[in-house]
Amino acid sequence: MPAPLLPVYIVVPQWVRTSTAGGAFSTMPDSTSLPPASDPEDVIPAPAATSSSELQEPELGFQPLPPPPPQHFPTLRSEDSRVALTNDGLEINDELFGWRELEGVDVQPVRWLLGVLLGGFVLCGFMLGYLQFWLHSMPAALGMGAGALLLVWGVRGTNRWRLHRPGREPRHFAFAGPARSWQQLASEANLRIRQRHNEAAATAAYWLHEAAQPPFPAPDAPTVY
C-alpha cells in the first residue's frame, strides 16, 4: 500500500529592484516589521543655529555718569563790603568776575616802604632836635606825632589782591585791613573757582562721550507670516 502524501504550501515570492546597478533582486520585507510612521506634530524641530555675534557678551567699558547739578555757594562779604563772594562769581568794587573766567586769586600783604622811611626820619629828627634843645616842646611833640603816624601807616601797608585770568593780564586791587581776613576770603574764592572748573570739565567729558557713541540701530520690521 503506498504511503500518504504530505500537504505542500506554495509561497509566492515578491521581488523588488535594489539601488545597485547589478540587477540583483531582494525580497520585500514584511509590512509588519516596518516601524510605524511618526506623526508630523510629534516631530521636535532642531534648534536654530545661533550666530557668533548673538553669543557675544556686551562689551564692558568706561561709562561716565551724568554730571550732578552745580553746587550752590552762600554769599560771603568782607568787613567793608568791597569784596563779595556770590554763587555766580567774585564781586570787587561792584565789578563781577565769573568763577569760570578766573584761574586763581592770591593776596599779598604790602608794606609802604616810603612811609616807613619817611616816618622814621621825621620821628628821629624831631626827637634829636628836642634833645639838643633846638626845638621847644610843642613843635617837637607835633613833629614826633607826625613821624609816628607816617611810620604806622607805612608798616600797616595794604593787601594787594591779584586776579589771574587765563590768556589775559592779571587785575590788581588794594584793600586795607588785617591780612588774615583777606586771606580767608581768597582761600574760599580759590575753592569755588576749582569747584566750578571741575563741574565744567565733568559736564564736557560726559557730553563728549555721548557724542562719540554710535546711534541706536533702527528696529527690524515685523515679519508677516
ROLUM-294811 format. One record per residue (C-alpha): x, y, z; residue number from 1; residue in one letter. Coordinates in pm, 1 decimal. Example, Ala and Ser with C-alpha at 12.3 -4.5 7.8 and 13.67 -1.06 7.14 Angstrom:
ROLUM-294811
1230.0 / -450.0 / 780.0 / 1 / a
1367.0 / -106.0 / 714.0 / 2 / s
end
This chain:
ROLUM-294811
0.0 / 0.0 / 0.0 / 1 / m
154.4 / 338.2 / -96.5 / 2 / p
243.1 / 600.0 / 175.2 / 3 / a
10.5 / 905.4 / 202.8 / 4 / p
144.1 / 1234.4 / 54.8 / 5 / l
215.1 / 1530.9 / 287.5 / 6 / l
42.7 / 1869.1 / 217.3 / 7 / p
264.2 / 2129.2 / 38.3 / 8 / v
224.8 / 2507.8 / 81.6 / 9 / y
349.0 / 2729.8 / -200.3 / 10 / i
457.3 / 3089.9 / -109.0 / 11 / v
456.0 / 3329.7 / -397.2 / 12 / v
778.0 / 3535.3 / -383.5 / 13 / p
772.3 / 3919.5 / -422.2 / 14 / q
1062.5 / 4081.7 / -597.9 / 15 / w
1182.8 / 4442.3 / -585.5 / 16 / v
1469.8 / 4610.9 / -765.7 / 17 / r
1753.5 / 4732.3 / -547.0 / 18 / t
1950.5 / 5052.6 / -591.0 / 19 / s
2252.6 / 4866.9 / -720.7 / 20 / t
2322.5 / 4855.3 / -1089.6 / 21 / a
2394.2 / 4478.2 / -1091.6 / 22 / g
2028.7 / 4387.1 / -1140.3 / 23 / g
2007.5 / 4174.5 / -823.3 / 24 / a
1674.0 / 4141.1 / -652.4 / 25 / f
1581.6 / 4111.6 / -286.9 / 26 / s
1263.3 / 4014.7 / -119.9 / 27 / t
1025.3 / 4278.3 / 18.4 / 28 / m
1028.3 / 4270.1 / 393.8 / 29 / p
711.6 / 4201.4 / 574.4 / 30 / d
495.7 / 4508.5 / 635.1 / 31 / s
452.7 / 4415.0 / 995.4 / 32 / t
825.9 / 4452.7 / 1059.5 / 33 / s
837.6 / 4818.8 / 944.6 / 34 / l
831.5 / 5082.2 / 1219.3 / 35 / p
514.7 / 5293.0 / 1235.3 / 36 / p
526.6 / 5631.5 / 1067.5 / 37 / a
567.3 / 5912.4 / 1314.5 / 38 / s
311.6 / 6186.9 / 1348.1 / 39 / d
432.2 / 6522.0 / 1197.4 / 40 / p
311.2 / 6704.3 / 1507.0 / 41 / e
531.2 / 6491.5 / 1732.7 / 42 / d
849.3 / 6579.4 / 1547.7 / 43 / v
1070.4 / 6809.3 / 1757.8 / 44 / i
1232.8 / 7075.5 / 1540.2 / 45 / p
1608.8 / 7109.7 / 1562.9 / 46 / a
1730.3 / 7421.7 / 1742.6 / 47 / p
1821.6 / 7703.6 / 1510.8 / 48 / a
2186.4 / 7781.9 / 1479.0 / 49 / a
2287.4 / 8089.9 / 1675.7 / 50 / t
2532.0 / 8326.1 / 1516.3 / 51 / s
2850.7 / 8415.9 / 1693.5 / 52 / s
2750.2 / 8782.7 / 1709.2 / 53 / s
2444.1 / 8693.1 / 1917.9 / 54 / e
2652.8 / 8489.6 / 2157.5 / 55 / l
2894.2 / 8772.2 / 2219.2 / 56 / q
2851.9 / 8942.8 / 2551.2 / 57 / e
2816.6 / 9321.5 / 2558.1 / 58 / p
3147.1 / 9498.2 / 2578.7 / 59 / e
3232.2 / 9642.0 / 2915.8 / 60 / l
3390.1 / 9986.7 / 2907.9 / 61 / g
3400.7 / 10327.2 / 3077.4 / 62 / f
3050.0 / 10463.7 / 3114.1 / 63 / q
3055.8 / 10813.3 / 3269.8 / 64 / p
2771.6 / 10910.2 / 3495.8 / 65 / l
2559.7 / 11216.4 / 3421.1 / 66 / p
2710.7 / 11526.2 / 3582.4 / 67 / p
2548.9 / 11634.7 / 3909.9 / 68 / p
2385.0 / 11977.1 / 3935.8 / 69 / p
2619.1 / 12267.6 / 4019.0 / 70 / p
2688.6 / 12327.3 / 4384.4 / 71 / q
2522.2 / 12630.3 / 4538.0 / 72 / h
2754.1 / 12867.5 / 4728.4 / 73 / f
2643.6 / 13106.3 / 5001.9 / 74 / p
2726.7 / 13475.6 / 4979.4 / 75 / t
3026.4 / 13598.1 / 5180.2 / 76 / l
3126.6 / 13963.2 / 5217.8 / 77 / r
3426.1 / 14145.9 / 5357.6 / 78 / s
3404.9 / 14379.4 / 5655.2 / 79 / e
3391.5 / 14689.6 / 5435.0 / 80 / d
3158.0 / 14519.6 / 5178.4 / 81 / s
3400.5 / 14595.3 / 4896.3 / 82 / r
3452.3 / 14225.5 / 4818.6 / 83 / v
3169.6 / 13972.5 / 4792.9 / 84 / a
3176.9 / 13603.0 / 4707.6 / 85 / l
2844.6 / 13509.9 / 4548.6 / 86 / t
2718.5 / 13196.8 / 4380.7 / 87 / n
2785.2 / 13343.0 / 4035.2 / 88 / d
3130.9 / 13492.1 / 4082.7 / 89 / g
3364.9 / 13729.4 / 4263.6 / 90 / l
3240.0 / 14085.1 / 4302.2 / 91 / e
3502.8 / 14354.5 / 4371.7 / 92 / i
3405.5 / 14722.4 / 4382.2 / 93 / n
3076.8 / 14643.1 / 4203.1 / 94 / d
3264.9 / 14459.6 / 3925.5 / 95 / e
3169.8 / 14093.9 / 3878.2 / 96 / l
3416.0 / 13823.4 / 3769.4 / 97 / f
3269.8 / 13480.9 / 3689.1 / 98 / g
3424.7 / 13179.3 / 3858.9 / 99 / w
3498.5 / 13010.9 / 3527.0 / 100 / r
3680.3 / 13312.5 / 3383.7 / 101 / e
3922.6 / 13316.8 / 3678.2 / 102 / l
4224.2 / 13091.8 / 3719.2 / 103 / e
4313.3 / 13183.2 / 4075.5 / 104 / g
4327.1 / 13455.0 / 4339.4 / 105 / v
4614.7 / 13545.4 / 4569.7 / 106 / d
4653.2 / 13806.1 / 4842.6 / 107 / v
4988.7 / 13954.7 / 4939.8 / 108 / q
5039.3 / 14198.8 / 5228.2 / 109 / p
5237.1 / 14501.6 / 5106.3 / 110 / v
5430.1 / 14748.9 / 5325.1 / 111 / r
5473.8 / 15107.6 / 5213.6 / 112 / w
5849.8 / 15146.2 / 5223.4 / 113 / l
5832.4 / 15519.1 / 5159.1 / 114 / l
5601.5 / 15571.7 / 5456.8 / 115 / g
5824.5 / 15364.2 / 5681.6 / 116 / v
6140.3 / 15553.2 / 5584.3 / 117 / l
5979.3 / 15897.0 / 5592.5 / 118 / l
5810.7 / 15836.7 / 5925.3 / 119 / g
6129.7 / 15702.7 / 6080.0 / 120 / g
6339.9 / 16002.7 / 5965.3 / 121 / f
6080.1 / 16256.3 / 6081.2 / 122 / v
6042.3 / 16093.1 / 6420.3 / 123 / l
6416.3 / 16065.3 / 6476.4 / 124 / c
6483.1 / 16423.4 / 6354.0 / 125 / g
6230.8 / 16592.1 / 6581.2 / 126 / f
6335.6 / 16376.6 / 6873.9 / 127 / m
6701.6 / 16467.0 / 6821.0 / 128 / l
6615.7 / 16835.9 / 6789.8 / 129 / g
6420.7 / 16830.0 / 7113.5 / 130 / y
6700.3 / 16650.4 / 7298.0 / 131 / l
6955.6 / 16901.6 / 7166.2 / 132 / q
6733.1 / 17191.2 / 7276.4 / 133 / f
6691.8 / 17308.6 / 6919.4 / 134 / w
6311.5 / 17288.6 / 6939.6 / 135 / l
6057.6 / 17375.3 / 7200.9 / 136 / h
5828.7 / 17113.5 / 7345.1 / 137 / s
5519.0 / 17188.6 / 7135.0 / 138 / m
5687.2 / 17183.5 / 6789.8 / 139 / p
5885.6 / 16875.1 / 6885.8 / 140 / a
5571.0 / 16691.1 / 7001.0 / 141 / a
5386.5 / 16777.4 / 6680.9 / 142 / l
5677.4 / 16663.4 / 6465.4 / 143 / g
5723.9 / 16337.6 / 6654.6 / 144 / m
5348.4 / 16271.0 / 6630.8 / 145 / g
5351.3 / 16321.8 / 6253.5 / 146 / a
5653.0 / 16095.4 / 6215.4 / 147 / g
5487.5 / 15824.4 / 6426.0 / 148 / a
5172.2 / 15838.9 / 6212.3 / 149 / l
5374.2 / 15806.2 / 5892.9 / 150 / l
5562.2 / 15512.5 / 6039.4 / 151 / l
5242.6 / 15332.6 / 6143.9 / 152 / v
5083.2 / 15394.1 / 5803.0 / 153 / w
5385.8 / 15253.6 / 5622.3 / 154 / g
5409.8 / 14945.2 / 5845.4 / 155 / v
5040.4 / 14866.9 / 5814.0 / 156 / r
5055.0 / 14886.6 / 5437.5 / 157 / g
4778.4 / 14727.7 / 5235.1 / 158 / t
4660.7 / 14394.3 / 5098.0 / 159 / n
4710.2 / 14351.6 / 4726.1 / 160 / r
4460.7 / 14126.5 / 4552.4 / 161 / w
4571.5 / 13975.8 / 4221.7 / 162 / r
4316.3 / 13803.6 / 3997.5 / 163 / l
4466.4 / 13560.0 / 3747.2 / 164 / h
4270.6 / 13523.1 / 3423.9 / 165 / r
4376.2 / 13270.9 / 3156.3 / 166 / p
4510.3 / 13440.0 / 2846.2 / 167 / g
4475.6 / 13788.6 / 2994.0 / 168 / r
4670.7 / 14018.4 / 3220.4 / 169 / e
4600.6 / 13986.6 / 3594.6 / 170 / p
4394.3 / 14250.4 / 3769.9 / 171 / r
4523.6 / 14420.3 / 4085.8 / 172 / h
4324.9 / 14563.0 / 4376.5 / 173 / f
4440.3 / 14707.7 / 4708.4 / 174 / a
4244.5 / 14684.3 / 5034.2 / 175 / f
4335.6 / 14798.9 / 5380.7 / 176 / a
4276.4 / 14594.6 / 5692.1 / 177 / g
4403.3 / 14281.8 / 5863.8 / 178 / p
4565.6 / 14038.6 / 5623.3 / 179 / a
4410.9 / 13727.3 / 5783.1 / 180 / r
4051.3 / 13814.8 / 5689.5 / 181 / s
4150.1 / 13887.8 / 5329.2 / 182 / w
4347.4 / 13565.3 / 5304.6 / 183 / q
4046.1 / 13366.1 / 5425.4 / 184 / q
3829.6 / 13522.8 / 5154.7 / 185 / l
4092.8 / 13449.5 / 4891.1 / 186 / a
4115.5 / 13084.2 / 5002.9 / 187 / s
3737.3 / 13047.4 / 4977.4 / 188 / e
3743.0 / 13210.2 / 4633.0 / 189 / a
4005.2 / 12960.2 / 4511.2 / 190 / n
3792.6 / 12668.0 / 4636.1 / 191 / l
3492.2 / 12795.6 / 4443.1 / 192 / r
3700.0 / 12850.8 / 4130.1 / 193 / i
3828.2 / 12492.0 / 4136.9 / 194 / r
3479.3 / 12355.8 / 4203.0 / 195 / q
3331.0 / 12538.4 / 3903.8 / 196 / r
3616.8 / 12424.3 / 3677.6 / 197 / h
3573.0 / 12061.9 / 3790.8 / 198 / n
3199.2 / 12078.1 / 3721.3 / 199 / e
3260.7 / 12221.0 / 3374.9 / 200 / a
3518.9 / 11951.1 / 3297.1 / 201 / a
3284.9 / 11670.7 / 3412.5 / 202 / a
2999.2 / 11807.1 / 3200.9 / 203 / t
3219.9 / 11840.6 / 2892.1 / 204 / a
3358.2 / 11486.4 / 2933.0 / 205 / a
3008.6 / 11340.6 / 2965.8 / 206 / y
2868.3 / 11506.3 / 2655.0 / 207 / w
3183.0 / 11429.7 / 2457.7 / 208 / l
3145.3 / 11062.4 / 2542.8 / 209 / h
2777.9 / 11072.5 / 2448.3 / 210 / e
2859.3 / 11231.2 / 2112.7 / 211 / a
3118.2 / 10960.6 / 2036.4 / 212 / a
2867.3 / 10678.5 / 2089.0 / 213 / q
2713.4 / 10525.8 / 1767.7 / 214 / p
2344.1 / 10596.9 / 1713.5 / 215 / p
2092.7 / 10331.5 / 1811.4 / 216 / f
2005.3 / 10092.5 / 1523.4 / 217 / p
1655.4 / 10110.5 / 1378.3 / 218 / a
1422.3 / 9832.7 / 1495.0 / 219 / p
1360.1 / 9547.1 / 1248.4 / 220 / d
1029.9 / 9540.8 / 1065.8 / 221 / a
785.6 / 9278.4 / 1195.9 / 222 / p
771.7 / 8960.6 / 986.1 / 223 / t
427.9 / 8880.0 / 845.7 / 224 / v
353.3 / 8507.1 / 815.7 / 225 / y
end
